[in-house]
Amino acid sequence: MVRKIGSNMTNIHEALQEFSGQSEEFSASSEQVAAATEEQTASMNQMTFSAQALTQLADNLSKMVAIFNLNT
């Protein structure tokens, strides 16, 4: 009986160690996903800023070109 309890305790200990290792792997994977998401968010923000700047430049160019009205 004592041997069986000791064996069960060993099995439980091994299972907990395996679970702990898997939890650490999952945590590391989650951190990688979070970092990738943060990078993508930063890239999207930069693209939004660039698109807004390009729109402003296009508007300014359109106003400058409108001065030269060739429809006479």
PAPA-859652 format. One record per atom (N, C-alpha, C, O): residue in one letter; residue number from 1; x, y, z. Coordinates in pm, whole numbers, plus 50000, padded with zeros to 5 digits. Layout:
N
residu = a num = NUM x = X y = Y z = Z
...
***
This chain:
72
residu = m num = 1 x = 50083 y = 49881 z = 50000
residu = m num = 1 x = 50000 y = 50000 z = 50000
residu = m num = 1 x = 50087 y = 50126 z = 50000
residu = m num = 1 x = 50062 y = 50220 z = 49925
residu = v num = 2 x = 50190 y = 50127 z = 50085
residu = v num = 2 x = 50279 y = 50243 z = 50093
residu = v num = 2 x = 50354 y = 50260 z = 49962
residu = v num = 2 x = 50375 y = 50371 z = 49915
residu = r num = 3 x = 50395 y = 50146 z = 49902
residu = r num = 3 x = 50465 y = 50153 z = 49773
residu = r num = 3 x = 50374 y = 50209 z = 49665
residu = r num = 3 x = 50417 y = 50287 z = 49581
residu = k num = 4 x = 50247 y = 50168 z = 49668
residu = k num = 4 x = 50151 y = 50216 z = 49569
residu = k num = 4 x = 50131 y = 50367 z = 49584
residu = k num = 4 x = 50126 y = 50440 z = 49485
residu = i num = 5 x = 50121 y = 50413 z = 49706
residu = i num = 5 x = 50105 y = 50557 z = 49732
residu = i num = 5 x = 50229 y = 50631 z = 49684
residu = i num = 5 x = 50219 y = 50736 z = 49621
residu = g num = 6 x = 50347 y = 50576 z = 49715
residu = g num = 6 x = 50471 y = 50638 z = 49670
residu = g num = 6 x = 50480 y = 50642 z = 49519
residu = g num = 6 x = 50524 y = 50741 z = 49461
residu = s num = 7 x = 50437 y = 50535 z = 49454
residu = s num = 7 x = 50436 y = 50530 z = 49307
residu = s num = 7 x = 50339 y = 50632 z = 49250
residu = s num = 7 x = 50370 y = 50701 z = 49153
residu = n num = 8 x = 50223 y = 50641 z = 49311
residu = n num = 8 x = 50123 y = 50739 z = 49266
residu = n num = 8 x = 50175 y = 50881 z = 49285
residu = n num = 8 x = 50154 y = 50968 z = 49200
residu = m num = 9 x = 50243 y = 50905 z = 49396
residu = m num = 9 x = 50299 y = 51038 z = 49421
residu = m num = 9 x = 50404 y = 51071 z = 49316
residu = m num = 9 x = 50412 y = 51184 z = 49268
residu = t num = 10 x = 50486 y = 50973 z = 49280
residu = t num = 10 x = 50587 y = 50993 z = 49177
residu = t num = 10 x = 50521 y = 51024 z = 49043
residu = t num = 10 x = 50564 y = 51114 z = 48971
residu = n num = 11 x = 50416 y = 50950 z = 49011
residu = n num = 11 x = 50343 y = 50974 z = 48886
residu = n num = 11 x = 50281 y = 51113 z = 48884
residu = n num = 11 x = 50285 y = 51183 z = 48782
residu = i num = 12 x = 50225 y = 51153 z = 48996
residu = i num = 12 x = 50165 y = 51287 z = 49005
residu = i num = 12 x = 50273 y = 51393 z = 48990
residu = i num = 12 x = 50253 y = 51492 z = 48920
residu = h num = 13 x = 50385 y = 51372 z = 49054
residu = h num = 13 x = 50497 y = 51468 z = 49045
residu = h num = 13 x = 50545 y = 51481 z = 48901
residu = h num = 13 x = 50567 y = 51592 z = 48852
residu = e num = 14 x = 50561 y = 51368 z = 48832
residu = e num = 14 x = 50605 y = 51370 z = 48692
residu = e num = 14 x = 50503 y = 51439 z = 48603
residu = e num = 14 x = 50538 y = 51515 z = 48513
residu = a num = 15 x = 50375 y = 51412 z = 48629
residu = a num = 15 x = 50269 y = 51475 z = 48550
residu = a num = 15 x = 50269 y = 51626 z = 48571
residu = a num = 15 x = 50251 y = 51703 z = 48477
residu = l num = 16 x = 50291 y = 51668 z = 48695
residu = l num = 16 x = 50295 y = 51812 z = 48724
residu = l num = 16 x = 50416 y = 51878 z = 48658
residu = l num = 16 x = 50406 y = 51991 z = 48610
residu = q num = 17 x = 50529 y = 51809 z = 48656
residu = q num = 17 x = 50647 y = 51864 z = 48590
residu = q num = 17 x = 50622 y = 51878 z = 48440
residu = q num = 17 x = 50659 y = 51978 z = 48379
residu = e num = 18 x = 50558 y = 51777 z = 48381
residu = e num = 18 x = 50527 y = 51784 z = 48238
residu = e num = 18 x = 50430 y = 51898 z = 48210
residu = e num = 18 x = 50446 y = 51973 z = 48114
residu = f num = 19 x = 50329 y = 51910 z = 48295
residu = f num = 19 x = 50232 y = 52018 z = 48280
residu = f num = 19 x = 50300 y = 52154 z = 48292
residu = f num = 19 x = 50271 y = 52246 z = 48217
residu = s num = 20 x = 50392 y = 52164 z = 48387
residu = s num = 20 x = 50465 y = 52290 z = 48406
residu = s num = 20 x = 50546 y = 52324 z = 48281
residu = s num = 20 x = 50548 y = 52439 z = 48238
residu = g num = 21 x = 50613 y = 52224 z = 48224
residu = g num = 21 x = 50691 y = 52247 z = 48102
residu = g num = 21 x = 50603 y = 52291 z = 47987
residu = g num = 21 x = 50639 y = 52381 z = 47911
residu = q num = 22 x = 50487 y = 52227 z = 47973
residu = q num = 22 x = 50395 y = 52264 z = 47866
residu = q num = 22 x = 50340 y = 52404 z = 47888
residu = q num = 22 x = 50320 y = 52479 z = 47793
residu = s num = 23 x = 50315 y = 52439 z = 48013
residu = s num = 23 x = 50266 y = 52573 z = 48044
residu = s num = 23 x = 50370 y = 52678 z = 48008
residu = s num = 23 x = 50336 y = 52785 z = 47956
residu = e num = 24 x = 50497 y = 52649 z = 48035
residu = e num = 24 x = 50604 y = 52743 z = 48000
residu = e num = 24 x = 50615 y = 52759 z = 47849
residu = e num = 24 x = 50635 y = 52870 z = 47800
residu = e num = 25 x = 50601 y = 52648 z = 47775
residu = e num = 25 x = 50605 y = 52656 z = 47629
residu = e num = 25 x = 50488 y = 52739 z = 47577
residu = e num = 25 x = 50504 y = 52821 z = 47487
residu = f num = 26 x = 50370 y = 52717 z = 47634
residu = f num = 26 x = 50252 y = 52793 z = 47592
residu = f num = 26 x = 50271 y = 52941 z = 47622
residu = f num = 26 x = 50235 y = 53027 z = 47541
residu = s num = 27 x = 50328 y = 52970 z = 47738
residu = s num = 27 x = 50352 y = 53110 z = 47775
residu = s num = 27 x = 50449 y = 53176 z = 47678
residu = s num = 27 x = 50429 y = 53290 z = 47637
residu = a num = 28 x = 50555 y = 53103 z = 47642
residu = a num = 28 x = 50653 y = 53158 z = 47547
residu = a num = 28 x = 50588 y = 53182 z = 47411
residu = a num = 28 x = 50614 y = 53283 z = 47347
residu = s num = 29 x = 50503 y = 53089 z = 47368
residu = s num = 29 x = 50434 y = 53106 z = 47240
residu = s num = 29 x = 50340 y = 53226 z = 47245
residu = s num = 29 x = 50331 y = 53302 z = 47149
residu = s num = 30 x = 50272 y = 53242 z = 47356
residu = s num = 30 x = 50180 y = 53355 z = 47372
residu = s num = 30 x = 50256 y = 53487 z = 47367
residu = s num = 30 x = 50208 y = 53584 z = 47308
residu = e num = 31 x = 50374 y = 53490 z = 47427
residu = e num = 31 x = 50455 y = 53612 z = 47424
residu = e num = 31 x = 50501 y = 53643 z = 47282
residu = e num = 31 x = 50507 y = 53759 z = 47243
residu = q num = 32 x = 50534 y = 53539 z = 47205
residu = q num = 32 x = 50574 y = 53560 z = 47066
residu = q num = 32 x = 50458 y = 53615 z = 46984
residu = q num = 32 x = 50477 y = 53705 z = 46902
residu = v num = 33 x = 50339 y = 53562 z = 47007
residu = v num = 33 x = 50221 y = 53611 z = 46935
residu = v num = 33 x = 50194 y = 53756 z = 46973
residu = v num = 33 x = 50162 y = 53838 z = 46887
residu = a num = 34 x = 50206 y = 53788 z = 47101
residu = a num = 34 x = 50184 y = 53925 z = 47146
residu = a num = 34 x = 50285 y = 54020 z = 47083
residu = a num = 34 x = 50249 y = 54131 z = 47042
residu = a num = 35 x = 50410 y = 53979 z = 47074
residu = a num = 35 x = 50513 y = 54063 z = 47013
residu = a num = 35 x = 50485 y = 54083 z = 46865
residu = a num = 35 x = 50501 y = 54194 z = 46813
residu = a num = 36 x = 50445 y = 53977 z = 46796
residu = a num = 36 x = 50414 y = 53988 z = 46653
residu = a num = 36 x = 50293 y = 54079 z = 46632
residu = a num = 36 x = 50291 y = 54159 z = 46538
residu = t num = 37 x = 50194 y = 54068 z = 46718
residu = t num = 37 x = 50076 y = 54154 z = 46708
residu = t num = 37 x = 50113 y = 54299 z = 46731
residu = t num = 37 x = 50063 y = 54388 z = 46663
residu = e num = 38 x = 50201 y = 54323 z = 46826
residu = e num = 38 x = 50246 y = 54460 z = 46854
residu = e num = 38 x = 50320 y = 54517 z = 46733
residu = e num = 38 x = 50302 y = 54634 z = 46698
residu = e num = 39 x = 50404 y = 54436 z = 46670
residu = e num = 39 x = 50476 y = 54481 z = 46550
residu = e num = 39 x = 50378 y = 54513 z = 46438
residu = e num = 39 x = 50393 y = 54614 z = 46369
residu = q num = 40 x = 50279 y = 54427 z = 46420
residu = q num = 40 x = 50180 y = 54450 z = 46314
residu = q num = 40 x = 50100 y = 54577 z = 46341
residu = q num = 40 x = 50070 y = 54652 z = 46248
residu = t num = 41 x = 50066 y = 54600 z = 46466
residu = t num = 41 x = 49993 y = 54722 z = 46501
residu = t num = 41 x = 50077 y = 54845 z = 46471
residu = t num = 41 x = 50026 y = 54944 z = 46418
residu = a num = 42 x = 50204 y = 54840 z = 46505
residu = a num = 42 x = 50293 y = 54953 z = 46477
residu = a num = 42 x = 50305 y = 54975 z = 46327
residu = a num = 42 x = 50306 y = 55089 z = 46281
residu = s num = 43 x = 50315 y = 54867 z = 46251
residu = s num = 43 x = 50324 y = 54879 z = 46105
residu = s num = 43 x = 50196 y = 54939 z = 46047
residu = s num = 43 x = 50202 y = 55024 z = 45958
residu = m num = 44 x = 50082 y = 54895 z = 46097
residu = m num = 44 x = 49955 y = 54948 z = 46049
residu = m num = 44 x = 49942 y = 55097 z = 46083
residu = m num = 44 x = 49893 y = 55175 z = 46001
residu = n num = 45 x = 49986 y = 55136 z = 46200
residu = n num = 45 x = 49983 y = 55277 z = 46238
residu = n num = 45 x = 50073 y = 55359 z = 46146
residu = n num = 45 x = 50036 y = 55469 z = 46104
residu = q num = 46 x = 50190 y = 55306 z = 46114
residu = q num = 46 x = 50282 y = 55376 z = 46024
residu = q num = 46 x = 50221 y = 55387 z = 45884
residu = q num = 46 x = 50233 y = 55491 z = 45820
residu = m num = 47 x = 50157 y = 55281 z = 45838
residu = m num = 47 x = 50093 y = 55285 z = 45706
residu = m num = 47 x = 49979 y = 55386 z = 45704
residu = m num = 47 x = 49960 y = 55457 z = 45605
residu = t num = 48 x = 49904 y = 55394 z = 45812
residu = t num = 48 x = 49795 y = 55492 z = 45822
residu = t num = 48 x = 49851 y = 55634 z = 45816
residu = t num = 48 x = 49799 y = 55718 z = 45743
residu = f num = 49 x = 49957 y = 55659 z = 45892
residu = f num = 49 x = 50021 y = 55790 z = 45891
residu = f num = 49 x = 50072 y = 55824 z = 45752
residu = f num = 49 x = 50053 y = 55935 z = 45704
residu = s num = 50 x = 50137 y = 55727 z = 45686
residu = s num = 50 x = 50192 y = 55750 z = 45552
residu = s num = 50 x = 50080 y = 55777 z = 45452
residu = s num = 50 x = 50094 y = 55863 z = 45365
residu = a num = 51 x = 49970 y = 55704 z = 45463
residu = a num = 51 x = 49857 y = 55724 z = 45372
residu = a num = 51 x = 49797 y = 55863 z = 45391
residu = a num = 51 x = 49760 y = 55929 z = 45294
residu = q num = 52 x = 49787 y = 55908 z = 45515
residu = q num = 52 x = 49734 y = 56042 z = 45542
residu = q num = 52 x = 49827 y = 56149 z = 45486
residu = q num = 52 x = 49781 y = 56248 z = 45429
residu = a num = 53 x = 49957 y = 56129 z = 45502
residu = a num = 53 x = 50054 y = 56225 z = 45449
residu = a num = 53 x = 50048 y = 56228 z = 45297
residu = a num = 53 x = 50054 y = 56335 z = 45237
residu = l num = 54 x = 50035 y = 56112 z = 45235
residu = l num = 54 x = 50025 y = 56105 z = 45089
residu = l num = 54 x = 49898 y = 56172 z = 45039
residu = l num = 54 x = 49899 y = 56239 z = 44936
residu = t num = 55 x = 49789 y = 56154 z = 45111
residu = t num = 55 x = 49663 y = 56220 z = 45075
residu = t num = 55 x = 49679 y = 56371 z = 45081
residu = t num = 55 x = 49632 y = 56442 z = 44992
residu = q num = 56 x = 49744 y = 56420 z = 45185
residu = q num = 56 x = 49766 y = 56565 z = 45198
residu = q num = 56 x = 49853 y = 56617 z = 45084
residu = q num = 56 x = 49826 y = 56723 z = 45028
residu = l num = 57 x = 49959 y = 56542 z = 45050
residu = l num = 57 x = 50044 y = 56583 z = 44938
residu = l num = 57 x = 49966 y = 56585 z = 44807
residu = l num = 57 x = 49983 y = 56676 z = 44726
residu = a num = 58 x = 49882 y = 56486 z = 44785
residu = a num = 58 x = 49801 y = 56481 z = 44663
residu = a num = 58 x = 49704 y = 56598 z = 44657
residu = a num = 58 x = 49685 y = 56657 z = 44551
residu = d num = 59 x = 49644 y = 56633 z = 44769
residu = d num = 59 x = 49553 y = 56748 z = 44773
residu = d num = 59 x = 49628 y = 56877 z = 44741
residu = d num = 59 x = 49581 y = 56960 z = 44664
residu = n num = 60 x = 49746 y = 56893 z = 44801
residu = n num = 60 x = 49826 y = 57013 z = 44774
residu = n num = 60 x = 49867 y = 57020 z = 44627
residu = n num = 60 x = 49861 y = 57126 z = 44566
residu = l num = 61 x = 49909 y = 56908 z = 44571
residu = l num = 61 x = 49948 y = 56904 z = 44430
residu = l num = 61 x = 49830 y = 56937 z = 44341
residu = l num = 61 x = 49844 y = 57009 z = 44242
residu = s num = 62 x = 49714 y = 56885 z = 44375
residu = s num = 62 x = 49594 y = 56912 z = 44296
residu = s num = 62 x = 49562 y = 57062 z = 44296
residu = s num = 62 x = 49524 y = 57117 z = 44193
residu = k num = 63 x = 49577 y = 57126 z = 44411
residu = k num = 63 x = 49551 y = 57270 z = 44420
residu = k num = 63 x = 49653 y = 57349 z = 44339
residu = k num = 63 x = 49619 y = 57448 z = 44275
residu = m num = 64 x = 49778 y = 57305 z = 44342
residu = m num = 64 x = 49882 y = 57374 z = 44266
residu = m num = 64 x = 49860 y = 57359 z = 44116
residu = m num = 64 x = 49880 y = 57455 z = 44041
residu = v num = 65 x = 49820 y = 57243 z = 44073
residu = v num = 65 x = 49798 y = 57218 z = 43930
residu = v num = 65 x = 49673 y = 57290 z = 43882
residu = v num = 65 x = 49664 y = 57327 z = 43765
residu = a num = 66 x = 49577 y = 57311 z = 43969
residu = a num = 66 x = 49452 y = 57378 z = 43931
residu = a num = 66 x = 49478 y = 57521 z = 43886
residu = a num = 66 x = 49395 y = 57579 z = 43816
residu = i num = 67 x = 49590 y = 57578 z = 43924
residu = i num = 67 x = 49625 y = 57714 z = 43882
residu = i num = 67 x = 49640 y = 57721 z = 43731
residu = i num = 67 x = 49606 y = 57822 z = 43669
residu = f num = 68 x = 49691 y = 57614 z = 43673
residu = f num = 68 x = 49716 y = 57610 z = 43529
residu = f num = 68 x = 49594 y = 57553 z = 43458
residu = f num = 68 x = 49592 y = 57435 z = 43423
residu = n num = 69 x = 49496 y = 57634 z = 43437
residu = n num = 69 x = 49373 y = 57591 z = 43371
residu = n num = 69 x = 49395 y = 57595 z = 43220
residu = n num = 69 x = 49411 y = 57703 z = 43164
residu = l num = 70 x = 49395 y = 57480 z = 43155
residu = l num = 70 x = 49420 y = 57472 z = 43012
residu = l num = 70 x = 49291 y = 57467 z = 42931
residu = l num = 70 x = 49297 y = 57458 z = 42808
residu = n num = 71 x = 49178 y = 57471 z = 42994
residu = n num = 71 x = 49049 y = 57466 z = 42924
residu = n num = 71 x = 49005 y = 57608 z = 42888
residu = n num = 71 x = 48918 y = 57665 z = 42954
residu = t num = 72 x = 49064 y = 57663 z = 42784
residu = t num = 72 x = 49027 y = 57799 z = 42744
residu = t num = 72 x = 48962 y = 57801 z = 42610
residu = t num = 72 x = 48925 y = 57908 z = 42561
***
